[in-house]
């Protein structure tokens, strides 16, 4: 598979991969409701307008509705010029939803200059690689929280693959193997790869240095160590302190570049990182109130 030309040049426009996040914005399209794994830290509610965290959206969109939303935002003289990236990050796993690929096809036909970005748990990466090449995906984020299946079994309660449910270490081992093979194939394809790792105190702390080494070896571009948001199965755990998070990022920066501006965005985030449009107003009203 040939590498896609201009990948590293375009990355300067991607605010989540090291591009100027003060000037370049992104638009997440919530078209992927279904998920194929159960993460202990995940609580996917679709109607939380006042929350900002992964897995949350004000409503699900069809591919046609998503294309119309992009069209509306890009037509705004205030917001349109800021948007460089169209991403699909949920609220489920994008690779587990055919709507993801139909949405990217529609966006690519009308807005070929926009960077296409996708976030995934990686379970289906090896299977979906031909489709990612077909739609012209540029940037890929894979959430990789463990290399040891024993640790993974504490994070993932089950993994659904090929019609079967896998639990415990067997499920975690299947997920990890597919994640690593998918990252390897994505690097060969020329995709720019970011690795998200959720720091879960007392669970996967010791895994992070090994993860950073492995993903760098496989061809990842940048790593994003994210703090646990205590909820669901991990509601009883405290989040890591800012000092602990900073120390881990500093240590692992010796191995792979670290992204430090993540705000753990919603599945329907629009705008600059940390300055998203509110989600509880009609789009026309939102756009009318924004200034560059």
C-alpha positions as CSV (number, residue, x, y, z in Angstrom):
1,X,0.0,0.0,0.0
2,X,1.5,3.3,-1.0
3,X,1.9,6.1,1.4
4,X,-0.4,9.1,0.9
5,X,1.5,12.1,-0.3
6,X,1.5,15.3,1.8
7,X,0.4,13.6,5.0
8,X,2.9,15.4,7.2
9,X,2.4,18.7,5.5
10,X,-1.3,18.6,6.1
11,X,-0.9,17.8,9.8
12,X,-0.2,21.4,10.5
13,X,-3.9,22.0,9.9
14,X,-5.0,19.3,12.4
15,X,-5.5,20.8,15.9
16,X,-5.5,17.4,17.6
17,X,-2.2,16.3,16.1
18,X,0.0,19.3,16.8
19,X,-1.5,21.8,14.4
20,X,-2.3,25.3,15.7
21,X,-5.3,24.6,17.9
22,X,-5.8,28.4,18.5
23,X,-6.6,28.9,14.8
24,X,-7.6,25.6,13.3
25,X,-10.9,24.0,14.3
26,X,-12.5,20.6,13.9
27,X,-16.0,19.3,13.5
28,X,-17.1,16.0,14.9
29,X,-20.1,14.2,13.3
30,X,-22.1,11.9,15.6
31,X,-23.1,9.3,13.1
32,X,-21.8,6.1,14.7
33,X,-24.0,4.9,17.6
34,X,-23.1,1.3,17.9
35,X,-20.0,0.0,19.8
36,X,-18.4,-3.5,19.8
37,X,-16.5,-3.4,23.1
38,X,-17.4,-2.4,26.7
39,X,-14.8,-0.1,28.3
40,X,-15.0,0.2,32.1
41,X,-14.7,4.0,31.9
42,X,-17.3,4.6,29.2
43,X,-20.8,5.9,29.8
44,X,-22.4,6.7,26.5
45,X,-25.4,9.0,27.0
46,X,-26.7,10.8,23.9
47,X,-28.6,13.7,25.5
48,X,-26.2,15.5,27.8
49,X,-26.0,19.0,26.4
50,X,-24.1,20.3,29.4
51,X,-21.4,17.6,29.5
52,X,-18.1,17.6,27.6
53,X,-16.6,14.1,27.4
54,X,-16.2,11.4,24.8
55,X,-19.3,9.4,24.0
56,X,-21.7,12.3,24.5
57,X,-23.8,13.9,21.8
58,X,-27.0,16.0,21.7
59,X,-28.4,13.8,19.0
60,X,-27.4,11.2,16.4
61,X,-27.1,12.3,12.8
62,X,-27.7,10.3,9.6
63,X,-25.0,10.7,6.9
64,X,-27.3,13.0,4.9
65,X,-27.9,15.1,8.0
66,X,-24.2,15.2,8.8
67,X,-23.4,16.4,5.3
68,X,-26.0,19.1,5.7
69,X,-24.5,20.2,9.0
70,X,-21.0,20.4,7.5
71,X,-22.5,22.5,4.6
72,X,-24.1,24.9,7.0
73,X,-21.0,25.3,9.2
74,X,-18.7,25.8,6.2
75,X,-21.0,28.4,4.7
76,X,-20.6,30.6,7.9
77,X,-18.1,33.4,7.2
78,X,-17.2,33.3,10.9
79,X,-16.8,29.6,11.5
80,X,-16.3,28.1,8.1
81,X,-12.7,29.3,7.6
82,X,-11.6,27.9,10.9
83,X,-12.7,24.3,10.2
84,X,-9.9,22.2,8.8
85,X,-10.9,18.7,10.0
86,X,-14.1,16.6,9.8
87,X,-13.9,13.8,12.3
88,X,-16.1,10.9,13.4
89,X,-15.4,9.8,17.0
90,X,-18.7,8.2,18.0
91,X,-20.6,8.0,20.2
92,X,-19.9,4.4,19.4
93,X,-17.0,3.0,17.4
94,X,-16.9,4.5,13.9
95,X,-15.5,1.3,12.3
96,X,-18.5,-0.7,13.6
97,X,-21.0,1.6,11.8
98,X,-21.5,1.7,8.0
99,X,-22.8,5.3,8.4
100,X,-19.2,6.4,9.0
101,X,-18.1,5.5,5.5
102,X,-21.2,6.9,3.8
103,X,-20.7,10.1,5.7
104,X,-17.0,10.4,4.7
105,X,-18.0,9.7,1.1
106,X,-20.5,12.5,1.1
107,X,-18.1,14.9,2.7
108,X,-15.3,14.0,0.4
109,X,-17.4,14.7,-2.7
110,X,-18.5,18.2,-1.5
111,X,-15.5,19.3,0.6
112,X,-12.4,17.4,-0.7
113,X,-10.0,19.9,1.0
114,X,-11.2,19.0,4.5
115,X,-8.9,16.6,6.5
116,X,-10.8,13.3,7.3
117,X,-10.1,12.0,10.7
118,X,-11.5,9.0,12.6
119,X,-11.2,7.7,16.2
120,X,-11.5,4.0,17.0
121,X,-11.0,1.3,19.6
122,X,-9.1,-0.5,16.8
123,X,-10.9,-3.9,17.0
124,X,-11.9,-3.7,13.3
125,X,-8.9,-1.8,12.0
126,X,-7.3,-4.7,10.0
127,X,-10.7,-5.6,8.5
128,X,-11.6,-2.0,7.5
129,X,-8.2,-0.9,6.1
130,X,-9.4,-1.1,2.5
131,X,-12.4,1.1,3.2
132,X,-10.2,3.7,5.0
133,X,-8.0,3.9,1.9
134,X,-11.0,4.1,-0.3
135,X,-12.5,7.1,1.5
136,X,-9.1,8.9,1.7
137,X,-8.7,9.0,5.4
138,X,-5.9,11.2,6.5
139,X,-5.7,11.0,10.3
140,X,-6.4,8.1,12.6
141,X,-6.7,7.9,16.4
142,X,-6.6,4.6,18.2
143,X,-7.4,4.2,21.9
144,X,-4.9,1.7,23.2
145,X,-4.9,1.3,27.0
146,X,-2.9,-1.9,27.6
147,X,-0.5,-4.4,26.0
148,X,-0.9,-7.1,28.6
149,X,-4.2,-9.0,28.3
150,X,-4.3,-9.3,32.1
151,X,-4.4,-5.6,32.4
152,X,-6.8,-5.3,29.5
153,X,-9.2,-7.7,31.1
154,X,-9.6,-5.2,34.0
155,X,-10.5,-2.4,31.5
156,X,-12.7,-4.2,29.0
157,X,-15.6,-6.4,30.2
158,X,-16.3,-7.8,26.8
159,X,-15.4,-7.7,23.1
160,X,-17.8,-8.5,20.3
161,X,-16.2,-9.8,17.1
162,X,-17.5,-11.9,14.2
163,X,-20.7,-12.6,16.0
164,X,-19.1,-13.9,19.2
165,X,-18.7,-12.3,22.6
166,X,-15.2,-12.6,24.1
167,X,-14.6,-11.9,27.8
168,X,-11.7,-11.7,30.2
169,X,-8.1,-12.1,29.0
170,X,-9.2,-13.8,25.8
171,X,-11.3,-10.7,24.8
172,X,-8.5,-8.3,25.7
173,X,-5.9,-10.3,23.8
174,X,-8.1,-10.3,20.7
175,X,-8.6,-6.5,20.9
176,X,-4.9,-5.8,21.6
177,X,-3.7,-8.0,18.7
178,X,-6.1,-6.2,16.3
179,X,-5.1,-2.8,17.6
180,X,-1.4,-3.4,17.0
181,X,-1.9,-5.0,13.6
182,X,-4.2,-2.2,12.6
183,X,-1.7,0.5,13.6
184,X,1.0,-1.3,11.7
185,X,-1.2,-1.4,8.5
186,X,-2.3,2.2,8.9
187,X,1.3,3.4,9.1
188,X,2.1,1.4,5.9
189,X,-0.9,3.1,4.3
190,X,0.6,6.5,5.2
191,X,-2.0,7.6,7.7
192,X,-1.0,10.0,10.4
193,X,-1.6,8.1,13.7
194,X,-2.4,9.4,17.2
195,X,-2.6,7.0,20.1
196,X,-5.0,7.8,22.9
197,X,-4.2,6.1,26.3
198,X,-6.6,6.6,29.2
199,X,-4.5,6.8,32.4
200,X,-6.5,4.7,35.0
201,X,-4.7,5.0,38.3
202,X,-3.8,1.6,39.8
203,X,-4.8,-0.2,36.6
204,X,-2.6,0.6,33.6
205,X,0.0,3.1,35.0
206,X,2.8,0.6,34.4
207,X,1.7,-0.1,30.8
208,X,2.2,3.4,29.5
209,X,6.0,3.3,28.8
210,X,5.7,0.0,27.0
211,X,2.7,1.4,25.0
212,X,4.7,4.4,23.9
213,X,7.6,2.3,22.8
214,X,5.5,-0.1,20.9
215,X,3.3,2.4,19.0
216,X,6.4,4.4,18.1
217,X,7.9,1.3,16.7
218,X,4.7,0.6,14.7
219,X,4.7,4.1,13.1
220,X,2.5,6.3,15.3
221,X,3.1,10.0,15.1
222,X,1.9,11.3,18.5
223,X,0.6,10.0,21.8
224,X,-2.2,11.5,24.0
225,X,-2.2,10.4,27.6
226,X,-5.7,11.2,28.9
227,X,-6.9,11.4,32.5
228,X,-9.6,9.0,33.6
229,X,-13.0,10.5,34.0
230,X,-14.4,8.6,36.9
231,X,-17.7,7.0,35.8
232,X,-19.3,3.7,35.0
233,X,-17.2,0.8,36.3
234,X,-14.4,3.2,37.4
235,X,-16.6,5.7,39.1
236,X,-15.0,4.8,42.4
237,X,-11.5,5.6,41.2
238,X,-9.9,9.1,41.6
239,X,-8.6,10.7,38.4
240,X,-4.9,11.1,38.1
241,X,-3.5,14.3,39.5
242,X,-2.3,16.9,37.0
243,X,1.2,16.4,38.4
244,X,1.1,12.7,37.7
245,X,-0.2,13.3,34.2
246,X,2.5,15.9,33.5
247,X,5.2,13.6,34.8
248,X,4.1,10.7,32.6
249,X,3.9,12.9,29.5
250,X,7.3,14.3,30.2
251,X,8.9,10.9,30.6
252,X,7.2,9.4,27.5
253,X,8.0,12.4,25.4
254,X,11.5,10.9,25.2
255,X,10.0,8.1,23.2
256,X,7.2,9.7,21.2
257,X,5.7,13.2,20.9
258,X,3.0,14.0,23.4
259,X,-0.2,15.9,22.6
260,X,-1.0,18.0,25.7
261,X,-4.0,20.1,24.6
262,X,-6.7,17.4,24.6
263,X,-10.1,18.4,26.1
264,X,-11.6,15.0,25.8
265,X,-14.2,16.3,23.3
266,X,-17.8,15.3,22.8
267,X,-18.8,13.3,19.7
268,X,-20.5,16.4,18.3
269,X,-17.9,19.0,19.1
270,X,-17.6,21.9,16.6
271,X,-15.1,24.8,16.7
272,X,-11.7,25.4,18.3
273,X,-10.5,23.1,21.0
274,X,-11.8,24.4,24.3
275,X,-14.1,26.9,22.5
276,X,-16.8,24.6,21.1
277,X,-20.1,25.9,19.9
278,X,-22.9,25.3,22.5
279,X,-25.0,22.3,21.6
280,X,-28.4,23.4,22.9
281,X,-29.2,26.1,20.4
282,X,-30.3,25.9,16.7
283,X,-27.3,25.9,14.4
284,X,-28.3,29.1,12.7
285,X,-28.3,31.0,16.0
286,X,-25.0,29.5,17.1
287,X,-23.2,30.5,13.9
288,X,-24.7,34.0,14.1
289,X,-23.1,34.6,17.5
290,X,-19.6,33.4,16.7
291,X,-16.7,35.7,15.8
292,X,-13.2,34.8,14.6
